[in-house]
Amino acid sequence: MNKLNFDLHNHTSASDGVLSSEELVALAARNGCDALAITDHDTVSGIAAGALAAARLGLKFIPGVEISVTWSPAGDVDARETTIHIVGLGIDVANAALVQGLASVRGGRIARGREIARLLVEAGQPDVFDDAFQFAENKEMLGRTHFARALVARGIVPDIAAAFKRFLTPGNPGYVPFRWASLSDAVKWIHAAGGVAVIAHPARYRLDSSDMDKLFAEFRALGGEGVEVVTGSHDPSEYAPVARRAKAHGLFASRGADFHAAHETPKEPGTLPTLADVDRDLKPVWGLLEPVPGQPQQNGGAVH
C-alpha cells in the first residue's frame, strides 16, 4: 500500500500556487497519480473545482488544507517562535469550526503585506506591494510567495528561493513575523472537520533535534496522526531521518510534492519516490482516509 502514487500536498491559485484547481488535477492525472490532495494555505476555496475536475478524470480526490501555526517548544520561555504548517486531509470543507478557524488565520494578511512592502522600501528596494497584490489571485491570501514573485519580476533577485533567502525569512529586511493559529487549534479544527492532521515538511523548520522531538511529541499528544516524509520541500537526503523520527513517535507517513509552480517547485505532483523507496516499514497516512477501491485499509480508518 505504501507504493501507491498518492500526492497529498499541493497548491493552486486559490492561495500561492499558479495553476487553477482544474489545471493542477489534470497535471496530476498526466503524471499517473492514484490520488491527489489540494492543500491550499488557510483556505478551502479551490476544493470544489478540484473535486469536480478529478471526478471527470476518474482521479481519487482528497480535500485538504495547510494551516499556518505559530509554535515554540513548551516550557522554553527563551525559545524563538517558529512558523510551522499542519496539513489537514480528508476534511469536510463546510465544517463550521474549520471555516471559522481558517477565517481567523487569514485575517491580517493584507496589513502584513503592507508592512513587508514598507520594510523593503526602507532597505532600498522599490515599493512592490501593488505588484505582489496583482500576483495574488485570491487577494485575502496575499503572502510572502507573492512578494517573492514580484521581486523576481522586477529583476531584483533571480528566482523565488533567492527572494526568500535575501529578503523574506527571519533576520532579513522583508520579514514580518505574524501570529498564526496555535498547534492545538489547528489539530482541533482538522479533527472537527473529520480530517487527519499531518506535520508538513518538518526538515524545513529551523529546529534542532531536541526541539523537533518536542514538536512531534506535542503534536502526537494532541492527537495528530502523520508527518510528511517524502516531499518536494525536502532534499532526498532528509527522507530517511524524518522516516526514523516518524516511526519513533508513532506517526503515519505522508507524501506530497508541495507543488506551487513548474519553475518554482522541484517536483510535480505524482513524480516523487514512493514511501516504500525510503522505508518499507512506514505506515502510509492514506490508510486513515476513505477506503481506496481494491486496497486494504490500515487501522480501521479515521476515528474522529
C-alpha beads as a LAMMPS data file, in Angstrom:
LAMMPS data file: protein, C-alpha beads

304 atoms
303 bonds

1 atom types
1 bond types

-500.0 500.0 xlo xhi
-500.0 500.0 ylo yhi
-500.0 500.0 zlo zhi

Masses

1 110.0

Atoms # bond

1 1 1 0.000 0.000 0.000
2 1 1 2.935 2.336 0.531
3 1 1 3.716 2.036 -3.185
4 1 1 0.542 3.883 -4.183
5 1 1 1.080 7.165 -6.009
6 1 1 -0.760 9.388 -3.544
7 1 1 0.277 13.053 -3.659
8 1 1 -1.170 14.796 -0.621
9 1 1 0.266 18.324 -0.613
10 1 1 -0.322 20.746 -3.492
11 1 1 -1.297 24.385 -4.019
12 1 1 -3.499 26.215 -6.505
13 1 1 -4.037 29.861 -7.363
14 1 1 -6.569 29.952 -4.514
15 1 1 -3.536 30.501 -2.263
16 1 1 0.029 30.818 -3.595
17 1 1 0.122 28.341 -6.486
18 1 1 -0.139 29.439 -10.110
19 1 1 -2.366 26.705 -11.577
20 1 1 -6.122 26.604 -11.217
21 1 1 -7.628 23.614 -9.431
22 1 1 -8.601 22.111 -12.803
23 1 1 -5.094 22.568 -14.214
24 1 1 -3.473 21.020 -11.141
25 1 1 -5.769 17.979 -11.265
26 1 1 -5.035 17.497 -14.971
27 1 1 -1.282 17.652 -14.283
28 1 1 -1.561 15.052 -11.510
29 1 1 -3.585 12.761 -13.761
30 1 1 -0.991 13.029 -16.535
31 1 1 1.692 12.066 -14.019
32 1 1 -0.161 8.907 -13.008
33 1 1 -1.375 9.904 -9.549
34 1 1 -3.651 7.414 -7.831
35 1 1 -4.993 10.218 -5.614
36 1 1 -4.429 13.950 -5.241
37 1 1 -4.990 16.368 -2.377
38 1 1 -5.319 20.115 -2.792
39 1 1 -3.974 21.720 0.393
40 1 1 -4.016 25.477 -0.087
41 1 1 -2.797 27.739 2.689
42 1 1 -5.565 28.608 5.155
43 1 1 -8.353 28.366 2.572
44 1 1 -10.558 25.682 1.024
45 1 1 -11.865 27.832 -1.827
46 1 1 -10.185 25.683 -4.503
47 1 1 -11.579 22.362 -3.295
48 1 1 -14.960 22.261 -5.065
49 1 1 -13.479 22.875 -8.520
50 1 1 -10.730 20.326 -7.850
51 1 1 -13.210 17.663 -6.816
52 1 1 -15.284 18.168 -9.962
53 1 1 -12.222 18.030 -12.208
54 1 1 -10.981 14.862 -10.503
55 1 1 -14.366 13.192 -10.891
56 1 1 -14.329 13.916 -14.631
57 1 1 -10.875 12.326 -14.958
58 1 1 -11.530 9.382 -12.643
59 1 1 -8.865 10.525 -10.172
60 1 1 -9.396 9.972 -6.451
61 1 1 -9.565 13.389 -4.789
62 1 1 -8.844 14.213 -1.146
63 1 1 -9.965 17.620 0.148
64 1 1 -7.289 19.259 2.242
65 1 1 -5.854 22.447 3.697
66 1 1 -2.496 23.653 5.044
67 1 1 -2.863 25.645 8.261
68 1 1 -0.242 28.173 9.369
69 1 1 0.776 27.701 13.015
70 1 1 2.934 29.709 15.409
71 1 1 4.802 27.319 17.714
72 1 1 7.551 27.350 20.311
73 1 1 8.829 24.479 22.479
74 1 1 6.653 24.024 25.549
75 1 1 8.304 25.200 28.735
76 1 1 11.102 27.079 26.948
77 1 1 10.422 30.780 27.575
78 1 1 13.546 31.830 25.683
79 1 1 12.726 29.870 22.515
80 1 1 12.003 31.850 19.373
81 1 1 8.573 31.262 17.904
82 1 1 8.582 29.285 14.680
83 1 1 6.014 29.156 11.890
84 1 1 5.125 25.575 11.062
85 1 1 2.453 24.153 8.785
86 1 1 -0.110 21.477 9.557
87 1 1 -1.877 19.755 6.670
88 1 1 -5.437 18.537 7.115
89 1 1 -6.529 15.658 4.863
90 1 1 -9.995 14.250 4.204
91 1 1 -11.706 17.293 5.684
92 1 1 -15.321 18.432 5.476
93 1 1 -14.766 21.867 3.940
94 1 1 -18.147 23.111 5.212
95 1 1 -17.431 22.341 8.875
96 1 1 -18.184 25.481 10.887
97 1 1 -15.238 25.170 13.288
98 1 1 -12.782 24.766 10.408
99 1 1 -14.315 27.558 8.318
100 1 1 -14.265 29.999 11.232
101 1 1 -10.756 28.984 12.256
102 1 1 -9.341 29.469 8.763
103 1 1 -11.014 32.878 8.517
104 1 1 -9.308 33.918 11.743
105 1 1 -5.916 32.837 10.374
106 1 1 -6.399 34.701 7.086
107 1 1 -7.191 37.954 8.879
108 1 1 -4.373 40.464 8.737
109 1 1 -2.582 39.178 5.643
110 1 1 -3.003 42.422 3.699
111 1 1 -1.827 44.521 6.648
112 1 1 1.212 42.268 6.937
113 1 1 1.795 42.670 3.197
114 1 1 1.870 46.457 3.503
115 1 1 4.427 46.141 6.289
116 1 1 6.570 43.814 4.145
117 1 1 6.472 46.384 1.340
118 1 1 7.384 49.218 3.738
119 1 1 10.376 47.323 5.100
120 1 1 11.593 46.525 1.599
121 1 1 11.447 50.226 0.709
122 1 1 13.402 51.015 3.880
123 1 1 16.009 48.520 2.682
124 1 1 16.403 50.439 -0.569
125 1 1 14.080 48.406 -2.781
126 1 1 11.142 49.694 -4.851
127 1 1 7.617 49.521 -3.464
128 1 1 6.323 46.182 -4.788
129 1 1 3.064 45.994 -2.839
130 1 1 0.886 46.556 -5.918
131 1 1 2.944 44.021 -7.894
132 1 1 2.543 41.387 -5.180
133 1 1 -1.157 42.170 -4.838
134 1 1 -1.619 41.548 -8.556
135 1 1 0.118 38.164 -8.270
136 1 1 -2.382 37.134 -5.572
137 1 1 -5.438 35.820 -7.420
138 1 1 -7.202 35.371 -4.075
139 1 1 -6.469 38.778 -2.507
140 1 1 -7.142 37.719 1.080
141 1 1 -4.362 35.144 0.688
142 1 1 -1.616 37.700 -0.049
143 1 1 1.610 36.162 1.235
144 1 1 5.386 36.082 1.027
145 1 1 5.410 33.997 -2.155
146 1 1 3.556 36.778 -3.981
147 1 1 6.213 39.281 -2.833
148 1 1 8.920 36.850 -3.934
149 1 1 7.363 36.690 -7.410
150 1 1 7.186 40.491 -7.512
151 1 1 10.886 40.758 -6.643
152 1 1 11.763 38.243 -9.370
153 1 1 9.602 40.084 -11.915
154 1 1 11.407 43.343 -11.101
155 1 1 14.774 41.666 -11.662
156 1 1 15.865 42.288 -8.073
157 1 1 16.557 38.581 -7.482
158 1 1 16.987 35.725 -9.958
159 1 1 14.419 33.328 -8.502
160 1 1 11.935 32.638 -5.714
161 1 1 14.481 30.905 -3.490
162 1 1 16.803 33.897 -3.665
163 1 1 13.940 36.259 -2.788
164 1 1 13.194 34.308 0.379
165 1 1 16.840 33.932 1.333
166 1 1 17.705 37.612 0.835
167 1 1 14.517 39.340 1.978
168 1 1 11.637 37.240 3.310
169 1 1 12.978 34.956 6.044
170 1 1 13.753 35.768 9.702
171 1 1 16.618 38.209 10.117
172 1 1 16.176 39.711 6.646
173 1 1 14.705 43.121 5.717
174 1 1 11.342 41.995 4.325
175 1 1 10.404 39.522 7.027
176 1 1 7.393 40.390 9.172
177 1 1 6.568 37.948 11.983
178 1 1 2.914 37.054 12.269
179 1 1 0.984 35.160 14.912
180 1 1 -0.918 32.341 13.266
181 1 1 -3.051 29.598 14.825
182 1 1 -1.838 27.557 17.775
183 1 1 -0.835 23.954 17.169
184 1 1 -3.703 22.852 19.396
185 1 1 -6.250 24.875 17.412
186 1 1 -5.006 23.617 14.036
187 1 1 -5.303 19.966 15.086
188 1 1 -8.677 20.642 16.729
189 1 1 -10.128 22.306 13.609
190 1 1 -8.936 19.465 11.370
191 1 1 -10.412 16.818 13.641
192 1 1 -13.679 18.749 13.986
193 1 1 -13.901 18.561 10.180
194 1 1 -13.372 14.792 10.261
195 1 1 -9.845 15.045 8.910
196 1 1 -6.370 13.683 9.593
197 1 1 -3.642 16.065 10.815
198 1 1 -0.140 15.893 9.305
199 1 1 3.031 17.896 10.026
200 1 1 4.163 19.406 6.717
201 1 1 7.818 19.259 5.557
202 1 1 9.466 19.157 9.022
203 1 1 13.023 19.385 7.679
204 1 1 12.288 22.939 6.535
205 1 1 11.924 24.264 10.066
206 1 1 14.841 25.806 11.913
207 1 1 14.619 23.428 14.843
208 1 1 17.395 21.411 16.426
209 1 1 16.892 17.720 17.100
210 1 1 15.620 18.274 20.631
211 1 1 13.037 20.860 19.589
212 1 1 11.951 18.724 16.641
213 1 1 11.244 15.880 19.047
214 1 1 9.280 18.295 21.249
215 1 1 7.190 19.344 18.237
216 1 1 6.480 15.732 17.259
217 1 1 5.667 14.735 20.845
218 1 1 3.304 17.679 21.407
219 1 1 1.609 17.086 18.063
220 1 1 1.145 13.398 18.874
221 1 1 -0.215 14.208 22.339
222 1 1 -2.793 16.499 20.719
223 1 1 -3.960 13.596 18.541
224 1 1 -2.001 14.432 15.388
225 1 1 -1.615 11.418 13.131
226 1 1 1.025 11.931 10.454
227 1 1 4.105 13.664 9.102
228 1 1 5.351 14.297 5.576
229 1 1 8.366 12.109 4.881
230 1 1 8.650 12.303 1.093
231 1 1 8.033 15.853 -0.098
232 1 1 9.316 18.219 -2.737
233 1 1 10.285 20.538 0.108
234 1 1 12.813 18.009 1.450
235 1 1 16.152 17.088 -0.024
236 1 1 16.219 13.348 -0.686
237 1 1 18.924 13.028 1.994
238 1 1 16.314 14.193 4.527
239 1 1 13.754 11.469 3.791
240 1 1 15.327 8.729 5.912
241 1 1 15.922 10.838 9.065
242 1 1 12.324 12.053 9.000
243 1 1 11.133 8.488 8.440
244 1 1 13.029 7.342 11.531
245 1 1 11.548 10.143 13.627
246 1 1 8.043 9.380 12.321
247 1 1 8.354 5.774 13.434
248 1 1 9.870 6.745 16.781
249 1 1 6.852 8.931 17.531
250 1 1 4.259 6.511 16.178
251 1 1 3.198 8.759 13.289
252 1 1 1.890 7.748 9.877
253 1 1 3.916 8.853 6.840
254 1 1 2.677 11.182 4.120
255 1 1 3.924 12.071 0.648
256 1 1 3.354 15.267 -1.330
257 1 1 5.099 17.460 -3.875
258 1 1 4.218 20.769 -2.167
259 1 1 3.739 21.922 -5.749
260 1 1 3.285 25.642 -6.449
261 1 1 4.559 26.218 -9.991
262 1 1 6.678 24.379 -12.538
263 1 1 9.511 26.923 -12.391
264 1 1 9.447 27.202 -8.590
265 1 1 8.937 23.657 -7.291
266 1 1 11.440 20.791 -7.717
267 1 1 8.781 18.117 -8.228
268 1 1 5.406 17.922 -9.944
269 1 1 2.571 16.014 -8.249
270 1 1 2.968 12.280 -8.750
271 1 1 6.707 12.317 -9.511
272 1 1 8.222 11.747 -6.059
273 1 1 9.755 8.465 -4.830
274 1 1 7.280 6.201 -3.067
275 1 1 7.299 5.704 0.696
276 1 1 8.499 2.143 0.079
277 1 1 11.592 3.539 -1.656
278 1 1 12.531 5.185 1.645
279 1 1 11.401 2.639 4.246
280 1 1 9.118 -0.320 3.660
281 1 1 8.009 -0.243 7.299
282 1 1 6.393 3.190 7.091
283 1 1 2.632 3.278 7.657
284 1 1 1.017 5.401 4.894
285 1 1 -1.292 8.109 6.193
286 1 1 -3.815 7.344 3.462
287 1 1 -4.641 4.188 5.387
288 1 1 -6.557 6.530 7.713
289 1 1 -8.548 8.127 4.916
290 1 1 -11.544 6.848 2.966
291 1 1 -11.006 3.315 1.626
292 1 1 -9.266 3.094 -1.738
293 1 1 -11.039 0.664 -4.081
294 1 1 -9.219 -2.651 -4.195
295 1 1 -6.820 -1.738 -1.389
296 1 1 -6.748 -2.861 2.260
297 1 1 -7.330 -0.133 4.841
298 1 1 -4.979 0.261 7.790
299 1 1 -6.091 0.791 11.366
300 1 1 -9.785 0.817 10.530
301 1 1 -9.769 4.362 9.175
302 1 1 -10.012 7.692 10.933
303 1 1 -11.835 7.655 14.249
304 1 1 -12.749 11.280 14.756

Bonds

1 1 1 2
2 1 2 3
3 1 3 4
4 1 4 5
5 1 5 6
6 1 6 7
7 1 7 8
8 1 8 9
9 1 9 10
10 1 10 11
11 1 11 12
12 1 12 13
13 1 13 14
14 1 14 15
15 1 15 16
16 1 16 17
17 1 17 18
18 1 18 19
19 1 19 20
20 1 20 21
21 1 21 22
22 1 22 23
23 1 23 24
24 1 24 25
25 1 25 26
26 1 26 27
27 1 27 28
28 1 28 29
29 1 29 30
30 1 30 31
31 1 31 32
32 1 32 33
33 1 33 34
34 1 34 35
35 1 35 36
36 1 36 37
37 1 37 38
38 1 38 39
39 1 39 40
40 1 40 41
41 1 41 42
42 1 42 43
43 1 43 44
44 1 44 45
45 1 45 46
46 1 46 47
47 1 47 48
48 1 48 49
49 1 49 50
50 1 50 51
51 1 51 52
52 1 52 53
53 1 53 54
54 1 54 55
55 1 55 56
56 1 56 57
57 1 57 58
58 1 58 59
59 1 59 60
60 1 60 61
61 1 61 62
62 1 62 63
63 1 63 64
64 1 64 65
65 1 65 66
66 1 66 67
67 1 67 68
68 1 68 69
69 1 69 70
70 1 70 71
71 1 71 72
72 1 72 73
73 1 73 74
74 1 74 75
75 1 75 76
76 1 76 77
77 1 77 78
78 1 78 79
79 1 79 80
80 1 80 81
81 1 81 82
82 1 82 83
83 1 83 84
84 1 84 85
85 1 85 86
86 1 86 87
87 1 87 88
88 1 88 89
89 1 89 90
90 1 90 91
91 1 91 92
92 1 92 93
93 1 93 94
94 1 94 95
95 1 95 96
96 1 96 97
97 1 97 98
98 1 98 99
99 1 99 100
100 1 100 101
101 1 101 102
102 1 102 103
103 1 103 104
104 1 104 105
105 1 105 106
106 1 106 107
107 1 107 108
108 1 108 109
109 1 109 110
110 1 110 111
111 1 111 112
112 1 112 113
113 1 113 114
114 1 114 115
115 1 115 116
116 1 116 117
117 1 117 118
118 1 118 119
119 1 119 120
120 1 120 121
121 1 121 122
122 1 122 123
123 1 123 124
124 1 124 125
125 1 125 126
126 1 126 127
127 1 127 128
128 1 128 129
129 1 129 130
130 1 130 131
131 1 131 132
132 1 132 133
133 1 133 134
134 1 134 135
135 1 135 136
136 1 136 137
137 1 137 138
138 1 138 139
139 1 139 140
140 1 140 141
141 1 141 142
142 1 142 143
143 1 143 144
144 1 144 145
145 1 145 146
146 1 146 147
147 1 147 148
148 1 148 149
149 1 149 150
150 1 150 151
151 1 151 152
152 1 152 153
153 1 153 154
154 1 154 155
155 1 155 156
156 1 156 157
157 1 157 158
158 1 158 159
159 1 159 160
160 1 160 161
161 1 161 162
162 1 162 163
163 1 163 164
164 1 164 165
165 1 165 166
166 1 166 167
167 1 167 168
168 1 168 169
169 1 169 170
170 1 170 171
171 1 171 172
172 1 172 173
173 1 173 174
174 1 174 175
175 1 175 176
176 1 176 177
177 1 177 178
178 1 178 179
179 1 179 180
180 1 180 181
181 1 181 182
182 1 182 183
183 1 183 184
184 1 184 185
185 1 185 186
186 1 186 187
187 1 187 188
188 1 188 189
189 1 189 190
190 1 190 191
191 1 191 192
192 1 192 193
193 1 193 194
194 1 194 195
195 1 195 196
196 1 196 197
197 1 197 198
198 1 198 199
199 1 199 200
200 1 200 201
201 1 201 202
202 1 202 203
203 1 203 204
204 1 204 205
205 1 205 206
206 1 206 207
207 1 207 208
208 1 208 209
209 1 209 210
210 1 210 211
211 1 211 212
212 1 212 213
213 1 213 214
214 1 214 215
215 1 215 216
216 1 216 217
217 1 217 218
218 1 218 219
219 1 219 220
220 1 220 221
221 1 221 222
222 1 222 223
223 1 223 224
224 1 224 225
225 1 225 226
226 1 226 227
227 1 227 228
228 1 228 229
229 1 229 230
230 1 230 231
231 1 231 232
232 1 232 233
233 1 233 234
234 1 234 235
235 1 235 236
236 1 236 237
237 1 237 238
238 1 238 239
239 1 239 240
240 1 240 241
241 1 241 242
242 1 242 243
243 1 243 244
244 1 244 245
245 1 245 246
246 1 246 247
247 1 247 248
248 1 248 249
249 1 249 250
250 1 250 251
251 1 251 252
252 1 252 253
253 1 253 254
254 1 254 255
255 1 255 256
256 1 256 257
257 1 257 258
258 1 258 259
259 1 259 260
260 1 260 261
261 1 261 262
262 1 262 263
263 1 263 264
264 1 264 265
265 1 265 266
266 1 266 267
267 1 267 268
268 1 268 269
269 1 269 270
270 1 270 271
271 1 271 272
272 1 272 273
273 1 273 274
274 1 274 275
275 1 275 276
276 1 276 277
277 1 277 278
278 1 278 279
279 1 279 280
280 1 280 281
281 1 281 282
282 1 282 283
283 1 283 284
284 1 284 285
285 1 285 286
286 1 286 287
287 1 287 288
288 1 288 289
289 1 289 290
290 1 290 291
291 1 291 292
292 1 292 293
293 1 293 294
294 1 294 295
295 1 295 296
296 1 296 297
297 1 297 298
298 1 298 299
299 1 299 300
300 1 300 301
301 1 301 302
302 1 302 303
303 1 303 304
